[in-house]
Amino acid sequence: QSTAFLNAPVEVVAGNIELDEDTQSEEIPPTKKSDMCWYDRLIVSKSRLQKMALLSGSSGVGDSGAEEVIVTGIRASLAEERALGDYKMYVLPNATDMLAQQIKQVRMIEERNIPIEHLFSFEFSDDDFDSTSSNNSDSEVFSIIRLQNKKAEGLGKALPAGTMIVYDRANEQQAPVLIGEDDIRDTPIGLPADIRLSVAENIKVSARTIRETTKKRQDEVRDVIDVEFSVSNANDYEINIELSPYAYMARDLQVMKSSRKYQKIKGRPVWRMKVSAFQQERVRMTLEM
């Protein structure tokens, strides 16, 4: 906005609210940005809290009293979640200055030790079944991290749409390294959230069209394709991989036969398989579309 609000209570609504032309806010480019990313600012915040803990009489940074002050300080900075119709509203715990043309970040969720699953994902389209091509799929295999948004899994909170940034480190002494980021949609409690990290160069999926026919169904002609997918794992460890059609394709697709079991997830058939190190697995299916 072009106006500054000093010491103002702030409420943040997560999601895209439907607005008409009269209520659309004016897009004004920010003129003040921090050179520090969110993670760097978090480290600085922890450092300040550690100093506070030491001044309060704790014997050291690793002392349980210091750790309690740090965790309590971070928790106190979290916005409080409230319901706003079908949306979630987050209320900042303290009033803050919102300067003109300024962007601020709000800490909404702080959870630790949430179990994750690392797996691989391959989505196919009808282009992969083109009998005139070399039958080597142009689609890419992606490395993903999956969170189960359940209380039993340490989470169980509505996750607003936005960019999820993932850091990793080889050991406790190494500084965290950015390994990927992905945009996620609004994820309600109970549904998994997948974070796509990168293209998996050591895993290849190829499609071989065995037979392609047509059949008349009521007043339309349907394609029936018998296809075999081969998954090759060049890593030195076993992987879990999921094969599924793109969402647009799944709406009009029926699985007639399959050499492996599959399950329906969000309306899409999903084939999940383990592939050992330096090995190859296959799945054959007959699809009508």
C-alpha positions in Angstrom: 0.0 0.0 0.0 1.1 3.6 -0.4 0.2 4.5 3.2 2.2 3.6 6.4 0.5 2.1 9.4 2.5 2.4 12.6 2.0 0.0 15.6 -0.9 -1.6 13.8 -2.6 -5.0 14.5 -2.2 -7.2 11.5 -4.3 -10.1 10.3 -3.3 -12.2 7.3 -5.8 -14.3 5.3 -4.3 -17.4 3.6 -5.8 -18.1 0.2 -7.1 -16.2 -2.9 -10.2 -14.3 -1.9 -12.6 -13.5 -4.7 -12.5 -9.7 -5.3 -14.2 -7.5 -7.8 -12.7 -4.6 -9.6 -13.7 -2.1 -6.9 -11.9 -4.0 -4.2 -8.8 -5.1 -6.0 -5.7 -3.6 -4.3 -3.3 -1.6 -6.3 -0.1 -3.3 -7.2 2.8 -1.2 -5.9 6.4 -2.4 -6.2 8.2 -2.6 -2.8 11.1 -0.2 -2.3 12.6 -1.8 0.8 13.7 -5.5 1.0 15.8 -7.4 3.4 19.0 -8.9 2.0 18.6 -11.8 4.4 16.5 -14.8 3.4 14.0 -16.3 5.9 16.5 -19.0 7.1 19.2 -16.4 7.8 16.8 -14.2 9.7 15.8 -17.3 11.7 19.4 -18.0 12.7 19.8 -14.3 13.8 16.6 -14.6 15.8 17.9 -17.7 17.5 21.2 -16.1 18.2 19.5 -13.2 19.9 17.4 -15.5 22.0 20.5 -17.5 23.0 22.1 -14.3 24.3 18.9 -13.5 26.2 19.0 -16.9 27.7 22.7 -16.5 28.8 21.9 -13.1 30.4 19.0 -14.6 32.3 21.5 -16.9 34.1 21.6 -20.1 32.1 25.0 -21.8 32.2 25.4 -22.3 28.4 23.7 -22.3 25.0 23.2 -26.1 25.3 21.6 -25.7 28.7 18.0 -26.8 29.0 17.1 -23.4 30.3 18.6 -21.7 27.3 16.9 -24.1 24.9 13.5 -23.5 26.6 13.9 -19.7 26.2 14.8 -20.2 22.5 11.8 -22.4 21.8 9.5 -20.2 23.8 10.7 -17.1 22.0 10.1 -18.7 18.6 6.7 -20.0 19.6 5.7 -16.5 20.8 6.5 -15.1 17.4 3.9 -17.4 15.7 0.7 -16.0 14.3 -2.5 -17.3 15.9 -4.7 -19.3 13.5 -8.4 -18.6 13.3 -11.2 -19.6 11.0 -12.6 -17.1 8.5 -15.4 -18.7 6.6 -13.7 -21.3 4.3 -10.3 -19.6 4.8 -7.7 -19.4 7.5 -6.8 -16.1 9.1 -3.5 -15.6 11.0 -3.3 -12.9 13.7 0.1 -11.5 14.6 0.8 -11.7 18.3 2.0 -8.1 18.5 1.3 -4.9 16.7 3.8 -4.0 14.1 4.8 -1.2 11.7 3.6 -1.7 8.1 5.5 0.9 6.1 4.5 2.2 2.7 5.4 -0.2 -0.1 6.9 -2.7 2.3 6.6 -6.5 2.3 6.7 -8.5 5.6 6.8 -12.2 6.2 4.6 -13.9 8.8 5.6 -17.0 10.7 2.5 -19.2 10.7 3.8 -22.7 11.5 6.7 -24.0 13.5 6.9 -27.7 13.9 9.8 -30.1 14.4 10.6 -33.8 13.8 7.9 -34.3 11.2 8.4 -37.6 9.4 8.9 -37.3 5.6 8.9 -39.8 2.8 11.4 -39.5 -0.1 10.1 -41.0 -3.3 10.1 -40.5 -7.0 7.2 -39.5 -9.3 6.6 -40.0 -13.0 3.5 -38.6 -14.8 2.7 -39.9 -18.3 0.6 -38.4 -21.1 -0.8 -39.8 -24.3 2.2 -38.5 -26.1 4.2 -41.3 -24.5 2.1 -43.8 -26.4 2.9 -42.4 -29.8 3.7 -45.5 -31.9 5.6 -43.4 -34.4 8.1 -42.2 -31.8 11.1 -44.1 -30.4 8.9 -45.1 -27.4 11.3 -43.4 -25.0 9.3 -41.0 -22.8 10.2 -37.4 -22.9 8.5 -37.0 -19.5 10.9 -36.5 -16.5 11.1 -38.4 -13.2 11.0 -36.0 -10.2 12.4 -36.5 -6.8 9.8 -35.5 -4.2 9.3 -35.2 -0.5 5.9 -36.2 0.9 4.4 -34.9 4.1 1.4 -36.6 5.7 -0.7 -33.7 7.1 -2.0 -35.6 10.1 -1.7 -35.0 13.8 -0.4 -38.6 14.2 2.5 -37.6 11.8 3.3 -34.5 13.9 1.5 -31.9 11.7 -2.3 -31.9 11.2 -2.6 -28.2 10.3 -4.1 -26.4 7.3 -1.2 -25.6 5.0 -1.7 -22.4 3.0 -0.7 -22.3 -0.7 2.7 -20.9 -1.3 6.4 -21.7 -2.0 7.9 -24.5 0.1 11.7 -24.2 0.4 13.7 -27.3 1.4 17.2 -27.3 3.0 19.4 -30.3 3.8 22.8 -30.9 5.3 25.1 -33.9 5.5 25.8 -33.5 9.2 25.1 -31.2 12.2 28.4 -29.3 11.5 27.6 -28.5 7.9 25.6 -25.4 7.0 22.2 -26.2 5.4 22.1 -26.2 1.6 19.1 -25.4 -0.6 18.1 -28.6 -2.4 14.8 -27.4 -3.9 11.6 -25.4 -3.8 8.1 -25.9 -5.0 4.7 -24.2 -5.0 2.1 -26.1 -3.1 -1.7 -25.7 -3.1 -3.9 -25.2 -0.1 -3.6 -28.5 1.7 -6.3 -29.3 4.3 -5.8 -31.6 7.3 -5.6 -35.2 6.3 -4.3 -34.9 2.8 -0.6 -35.4 1.8 1.5 -32.5 0.5 4.1 -33.3 -2.1 7.2 -31.1 -2.6 8.9 -31.5 -5.9 12.7 -31.1 -5.5 14.5 -31.8 -8.7 14.7 -34.0 -11.8 16.1 -37.5 -11.0 18.8 -38.0 -13.5 19.6 -41.6 -12.4 16.1 -42.9 -12.9 14.7 -43.4 -16.4 11.2 -44.5 -17.5 10.5 -45.7 -21.0 7.2 -46.7 -22.6 6.7 -49.4 -25.2 3.4 -49.4 -27.1 2.5 -53.1 -27.7 -0.8 -52.7 -29.3 -3.2 -49.9 -30.2 -6.8 -50.4 -31.3 -10.0 -48.5 -31.3 -13.5 -49.4 -30.1 -16.8 -47.7 -30.5 -18.5 -46.8 -27.2 -22.0 -45.4 -27.6 -21.5 -42.5 -30.0 -17.8 -42.0 -29.6 -14.6 -43.8 -30.7 -12.2 -44.7 -27.9 -8.6 -45.6 -28.1 -7.4 -48.8 -26.4 -3.7 -49.0 -25.8 -1.6 -51.8 -24.5 1.6 -50.3 -23.1 4.5 -51.4 -21.0 6.6 -49.1 -18.8 10.1 -49.9 -17.8 11.7 -48.2 -14.8 15.5 -48.3 -14.5 17.3 -47.3 -11.3 20.9 -46.4 -11.6 21.3 -45.4 -8.0 23.1 -47.6 -5.5 20.0 -47.8 -3.2 16.4 -49.0 -3.5 13.8 -46.5 -4.5 10.0 -46.1 -4.4 8.5 -44.6 -7.5 4.9 -43.8 -8.5 3.6 -43.8 -12.0 0.4 -42.0 -12.8 -1.3 -40.1 -15.7 -1.4 -36.3 -15.8 -4.6 -35.0 -14.1 -6.1 -33.8 -17.4 -5.7 -37.3 -18.9 -7.0 -39.1 -15.9 -10.5 -37.6 -16.2 -11.3 -39.7 -19.3 -9.1 -42.7 -18.7 -10.1 -46.2 -17.7 -7.7 -49.0 -16.7 -8.8 -52.2 -18.4 -6.0 -54.5 -17.3 -2.8 -54.1 -15.2 0.1 -56.5 -14.4 0.5 -54.7 -11.0 -1.9 -53.5 -8.4 -2.7 -49.8 -8.4 -4.8 -47.4 -6.3 -6.9 -44.4 -7.0 -5.5 -41.2 -5.4 -7.4 -37.9 -6.0 -9.2 -39.6 -8.9 -6.0 -40.8 -10.6 -4.7 -44.4 -10.9 -1.3 -44.6 -9.3 1.1 -47.5 -9.7 3.7 -47.7 -6.9 6.7 -50.0 -7.0 10.1 -50.6 -5.5 13.1 -50.8 -7.7 16.3 -52.2 -6.3 19.7 -50.6 -6.9 20.9 -50.9 -10.5 17.8 -52.9 -11.4 14.8 -52.5 -13.7 11.1 -53.1 -13.1 8.2 -53.3 -15.6 4.5 -52.7 -15.5 2.1 -53.5 -18.3 -1.4 -52.0 -18.6 -4.3 -51.7 -21.0 -5.8 -48.3 -21.0 -9.0 -47.0 -22.6 -9.2 -43.3 -23.3 
